[in-house]
């Protein structure tokens, strides 16, 4: 259950980083609310998961999910570059996340 909470928390991290792109100095109220809800849920789920999963592992996995997800959203929605090097580096992050999961 802790791993599921951690994965969902990582997805909310993608939500808050994506929302952050649109908050416009926190003047855009809908996006600011989306940011605040996402960051609250993301951190709350990380905290809950870290009660069972070692904090270093939980934080690394949570951050990795957020990083990979944010890069994927950027490439899919915001015309960020897609090239072989970026894809290989994303795969390395995923491999590191899987490795941490297997050794926890």
C-alpha positions as CSV (number, residue, x, y, z in Angstrom):
1,X,0.0,0.0,0.0
2,X,2.9,2.4,0.8
3,X,4.3,1.9,-2.7
4,X,1.0,2.8,-4.3
5,X,0.7,5.9,-2.2
6,X,4.2,6.9,-3.2
7,X,3.4,6.4,-6.9
8,X,0.3,8.5,-6.6
9,X,2.2,11.1,-4.7
10,X,4.8,11.2,-7.5
11,X,2.0,11.7,-10.0
12,X,0.7,14.7,-8.0
13,X,4.3,16.0,-8.1
14,X,3.9,16.1,-11.9
15,X,0.6,17.9,-11.3
16,X,2.2,20.6,-9.2
17,X,5.2,21.1,-11.5
18,X,2.8,21.4,-14.5
19,X,0.5,23.8,-12.6
20,X,3.5,25.9,-11.6
21,X,4.0,26.7,-15.3
22,X,0.7,28.5,-15.4
23,X,0.4,30.2,-12.0
24,X,1.7,33.6,-13.3
25,X,3.2,34.8,-10.1
26,X,0.3,33.2,-8.2
27,X,-2.1,35.6,-9.9
28,X,-3.9,32.9,-11.9
29,X,-6.3,31.6,-9.3
30,X,-7.4,28.3,-10.9
31,X,-3.8,27.2,-11.6
32,X,-2.7,28.4,-8.2
33,X,-5.4,26.3,-6.5
34,X,-4.4,23.3,-8.7
35,X,-0.8,23.9,-7.6
36,X,-1.6,24.1,-3.9
37,X,-3.9,21.0,-4.0
38,X,-1.3,19.0,-6.0
39,X,1.6,20.0,-3.8
40,X,-0.3,19.3,-0.6
41,X,-1.5,15.8,-1.8
42,X,2.0,15.0,-3.2
43,X,3.8,15.9,0.0
44,X,1.1,14.2,2.2
45,X,1.4,11.0,0.3
46,X,5.2,11.1,0.4
47,X,5.0,11.5,4.2
48,X,2.5,8.6,4.5
49,X,4.6,6.3,2.3
50,X,7.8,7.2,4.2
51,X,6.3,5.8,7.4
52,X,6.9,2.3,5.8
53,X,9.5,2.9,3.1
54,X,12.9,4.2,4.1
55,X,12.9,8.0,3.7
56,X,15.9,8.1,1.3
57,X,14.3,5.5,-0.9
58,X,10.8,7.1,-0.8
59,X,12.2,10.5,-1.6
60,X,14.3,9.3,-4.5
61,X,11.5,7.3,-6.0
62,X,9.0,10.2,-5.5
63,X,11.4,12.6,-7.1
64,X,12.2,10.3,-9.9
65,X,8.5,9.8,-10.8
66,X,8.1,13.5,-10.7
67,X,11.1,14.2,-12.8
68,X,10.3,11.6,-15.5
69,X,6.6,12.6,-15.5
70,X,7.4,16.3,-15.8
71,X,9.9,15.7,-18.6
72,X,7.3,13.6,-20.4
73,X,4.6,16.2,-20.0
74,X,7.0,18.8,-21.3
75,X,7.8,16.8,-24.3
76,X,4.2,15.8,-25.0
77,X,2.5,19.2,-24.4
78,X,5.1,22.0,-24.4
79,X,7.3,21.1,-27.4
80,X,10.3,20.4,-25.3
81,X,13.0,18.6,-27.2
82,X,12.7,14.9,-27.8
83,X,16.0,13.2,-28.7
84,X,17.9,10.0,-28.1
85,X,20.0,11.4,-25.3
86,X,17.0,12.6,-23.4
87,X,15.2,9.3,-23.9
88,X,18.2,7.4,-22.7
89,X,18.6,9.6,-19.6
90,X,14.9,9.1,-18.8
91,X,15.4,5.4,-19.1
92,X,18.3,5.6,-16.6
93,X,16.1,7.4,-14.1
94,X,13.5,4.7,-14.5
95,X,16.1,2.0,-14.1
96,X,17.3,3.7,-10.9
97,X,13.8,3.9,-9.5
98,X,13.2,0.2,-10.3
99,X,16.6,-0.6,-8.6
100,X,15.7,1.3,-5.5
101,X,12.3,-0.5,-5.4
102,X,14.0,-3.9,-5.7
103,X,16.5,-3.2,-3.0
104,X,14.1,-1.6,-0.4
